[in-house]
Amino acid sequence: MPYFDAASSAPLHPVARQALLASLDDGWADPARLYREGRRARMLLDAAREAAAEAVGCRPDELVFSSSGTRAVHSGIAGTLSGRRRVGRHLVASAVEHSSVLHSAAAHEAAGGSFSEVAVDRTGAVGTAAFADALREDTALACLQSANHEVGTEQPVAEIAGICAAAGVPLLVDAAQSLTWGPVPAGWSLLAASAHKWGGPAGVGLLAVRKGVRFAPQGPADERESGRAAGFENLPAIVAAAASLRAVRAESAAESVRLRALVDRIRTRVPQLVGDVEVVGDPVRRLPHLVTFSCLYVDGETVLHELDRVGFSVSSGSSCTSSTLMPSHVLKAMGVLSEGNVRVSLPMGTTEADVDRFLEVLPGVVTGVRERLGAPVAAAPSPTTAASLVVDALGRRCPIPVIELAKVIGEVPVGGTVTVLADDEAARLDIPAWCEMREHEYAGEEPADLGSAYLVRRLH
């Protein structure tokens, strides 16, 4: 039963399991105490910190452990904004950051601060010029992920770090997805990550704050972890996290090459086998183990359930898999198709046979879902005399508005228009994406009595 969702949480590494069990016996005491059990626990904590700091590329006294990667991000942002409040209250981040960054930004705005979101291109990469333009005299902090969690695109961290340094602005890097594969390029001021992303136990995050960064921990003062992470340390989990990080780094060079080849195979073969597919993210500057693609005329939730039924665990950024029915903010910022979105992230040890089996079952899964939804499969009908048509897709969720558009586009003459009435938020993203894939003109969106009216002009 292949598990292809390592970007959400990697399977527990064998070294993590061994270290966890061993430290349950030796690491149960309070590491702040001076008796022998406390000293033994302290030695374990110090060794774990040194190992993690070496992997991150910082000094041990610059790194603290937290209860999660999300907590590390929240603490890093809040502490830096507070420590640099005399500079200003302006925060900058890319539009495709993890939700932990965006939630921190929302809280900052609600408290009277300001926030600038830097747009990305269609691959999900932020532009250095755009990032530089977003920095102001009152910018207290900038945030940039090292690699995107949904599409795998690596960000130009070194270049952005240089821009921030020249402007005197600290840069917080969310390295949750990339730390498995190597250290983040130098130049960052703060770094956050989460152990369960690299095969450590859940419930352990890390936050590194470079010496010289003005930082004021928020919340009640606590003597633990330099005051930056309150509460008794989960020492067994911390030891396991550090041990597994060291272990996966030792394996990452060879696994990176092997998994990149498997992902290249998926990127190439899926469009050939399925059709009407958009593979998203940068094809070269990307994480080695992750690929994301979107399939026209299917809903992501059904595809995920069907793949799970045949033994494959994958993820999706489709709006259909969300209780809010909102498309992924990452896919939305990139301007790519969100319907039928599938994210495949291979854990270490994935075999070629696993990937071949996935490629074998995927076409049948997508075809079956399309047939159930009534997706267009035959040639387009002959044009009618009508120069324009209106499709009423109000109250219908993705991918139905796009399916109905595809069914009738051939009924208007070249130059004719189809207006799609829809109130599904995903239509705002998926109709323009369909037009680009099908080489028709997306003429824009207008308000309607209910929902919105999307105008499409037939070009061929």
Secondary structure, DSSP 4 states (H G I P E B T S, - for coil): --B-BTTT-PPPPHHHHHHHHHHHHHS-S-TT--SHHHHHHHHHHHHHHHHHHHHHTS-GGGEEEES-HHHHHHHHHHHHHHHTTTT--EEEEETT--HHHHHHHHHHHHTT-EEEEE-B-TTSPBPHHHHHHH--TTEEEEEEESB-TTT-BBP-HHHHHHHHHHHT--EEEE-TTTGGG-PPPTT-SEEEEEGGGTTS-TT-EEEEE-TT------SS--SGGGGTS-S---HHHHHHHHHHHHHHHHHHHHHHHHHHHHHHHHHHHHHHHT-SEEEES-SSSB-TTEEEEEETT--HHHHHHHHHHTT-B-B---GGGSTT-PPPHHHHHHT---TTEEEEEPPTT--HHHHHHHHHHHHHHHHHHHHHHT---SPPPPP-S-SEEEEE-TT--TTHHHHHHHHHGGGS-TT-EEEEEE--TTHHHHHHHHHHHHT-EEEEEEE-SSSEEEEEE---
